[in-house]
């Protein structure tokens, strides 16, 4: 469906200054949510475009019907669908599908990670200057100063840095060894829930910017091959992490 609509003229609306949504986002969400409600009527649903529902306090599906909407709207072929299952507050299953390359990334807690059925494993790169990194920029432009400060820091210390515009896919690329490190803040739970589990099941490490257990509802994520994790945390510290004001905003948003 997404590929079919991608070839047509897209109807675009803006949810913020630069945060947009297309008719494809909404139709994809309706399709996914309808399937979930049919199979699991009592399960909770948390989806990007507003779908909610369910009465179960144990099971929650976290859905991003189109991660990389700006790419999609401009015809840039890097976007994905992300679905995760959270059980009692812990993500237990995650899938991310790239319809362009027809790659299905999947991770199950304790069951490993795969892409199209092939096992995934993070890279073995140990030096920052040999590492390819990826990050993203928030929709909230007031956070750009801190974001650009980190970009400048790491662009001088990594072999290269990419900004591809789909956090779900970019984090999965860490699991696949295509990227060695990823960092971003301001992420929504549907951006990272599935992909973070996939990295962990591929042998990588995922934490918050300060090394704490990752919180998909807070939004600051560092995903690495493990061997570069401490260097990334040190780099985030040296580049200033986030300002006190931003940190307080994050706490307020989480609450």
C-alpha positions, 0 to 999 in steps of 0.5 A: 500500500505504501509503495502504491501511494508513493508513486502517486501525488501525496496529500501532505499536512503539517503537524508542526513547523517542519513535522509533516504527515501524509495520507499514507501515514494515516492509511497505513496506521488504519490498516495495522491497527485494524489487524491488531484489534481483530486479533488482539481486541483487549491489547492496548495500542499506541500509534503515532497518528493517534490510534489508541484502544484496548483494556489490557494493562499488560500488552501494548502494541507500539506502532509507527505506520511510516517512519521517515515521512519526510523522506517518503513525501519527497520521494527519498527511498528510505522509510519503514514500518515499525511495530513493537509489542510491549509486555508489562513495560518491557519490549518483547518483540519488534519488527521493522520493514523496509518496503523499498529493499523488502527487508524485514528486521525482527527481534524477539527478546532472548530469541535473537535478531534477523533480517529476512530470516538471516541472523543479524550481528553487530559490527566488530569495529573497535576504533572511533576513526574506523566507525560509521555513525548515524544520527537524526535531528529533532523536529523541535528546532529549539533543540538544534543547538545541542544537536549540532554541537554533538554533530560537530563533535562526532563528525571530527572523531568518526570515519563518517556520519550519516543523517538518513531520516528514519530512526527505526531503519537507522538503528536496525542498520546498527544491528546489521553492522552497516552502522557502528553507532547511532545517537539521537534525542527527542525520539518518540517511543514508536521511533525506537521501540522495535529497533532498539530490541533488534540491536540488543538481540544482535549483540549490541548495546542500547542506553540513554545518553548517560548510560542508563537503561534505555527509556523509549518514552524519554527519547535519548538513545545511543545504540552501538556495537558494544565495543564503541559504547563507552567512547560514545558516552564519553563523547556525549558527555564532552559535547555537552549532552543536553542543556539543563533546560532541555533535560527538564523539558524531557522530564516534563514530557515523560511525566 
